[in-house]
Amino acid sequence: MSKNLIIYYSRKGENYFGGSIRSIAKGNTEIVAEFIQAAVGGDLFEVDTVKPYSDDYTTCTQEAKQEIQTQARPELKKYLTDISAYDHIFVCGPCWWGTFPMAVFSQLEKLNFTGKKVMAVMTHEGSGLGNSERDLQKICQGATFGKGLAVTGSNAPHSQNQVAAWAQSVIK
Ligand SMILES: Cc1cc2nc3c(=O)[nH]c(=O)nc-3n(C[C@H](O)[C@H](O)[C@H](O)COP(=O)(O)O)c2cc1C
């Protein structure tokens, strides 16, 4: 039986929902990552930074912009080092200025993707998958890529059926 790994970053705290800012206990991407696990099984791995991003939305957008400009690789609390047991890797994160938070790349760069099937999953408020698929293709050398999934972040709690149908289709 094939094995699935769901790597995700998701920020708690203030977030933007179609015009207004609200504070949330669980991030949108985490909700979607759990829907993938419920639909197709597998292990969840949360990317978590040593230095937290600001809880304040506007400050966080500035931090994220600076990390992109410097191509930062923020340090993580823990790293996965071996994904040889897995066949399918779902890489999930919020759209931050058109791509994954740099912390996701801190993790991905440590892994050997040869022979894996990789899928981009992005929650967003209008940018869709942005550049996430292009950026994954650069980093996950030796992998093949399934169709990515974009979920509107504010709709994440209502996306279970959409996420399940997609996840089942990409691991076939
Ligand atoms: C730093 C930052 C940058 C963002 N940039 C974008 C963007 O470029 N395009 C977009 O559609 N949404 C953007 N958003 C909105 C998030 O992608 C969206 O709210 C996402 O669902 C958050 O997921 P999370 O709760 O798992 O962290 C941004 C949010 C933050 C905090």
The ligand as an ORCA input file, in Angstrom:
! r2SCAN-3c Opt
* xyz 0 1
  C       2.387     37.181      5.211
  C       1.139     36.927      4.400
  C       1.169     37.116      3.019
  C       0.037     36.804      2.250
  N       0.093     36.958      0.894
  C      -0.965     36.559      0.142
  C      -0.900     36.617     -1.286
  O       0.095     37.036     -1.885
  N      -1.987     36.197     -1.978
  C      -3.122     35.716     -1.375
  O      -4.043     35.322     -2.075
  N      -3.198     35.633     -0.017
  C      -2.166     36.048      0.748
  N      -2.237     35.951      2.121
  C      -3.443     35.344      2.732
  C      -3.168     33.884      3.131
  O      -2.580     33.144      2.053
  C      -4.439     33.131      3.540
  O      -5.105     33.841      4.547
  C      -4.117     31.709      3.990
  O      -5.304     30.941      3.954
  C      -3.528     31.655      5.392
  O      -3.309     30.296      5.740
  P      -2.939     29.836      7.213
  O      -4.093     30.211      8.111
  O      -2.804     28.349      7.113
  O      -1.653     30.480      7.618
  C      -1.146     36.314      2.891
  C      -1.149     36.165      4.290
  C      -0.034     36.477      5.047
  C      -0.078     36.306      6.546
*
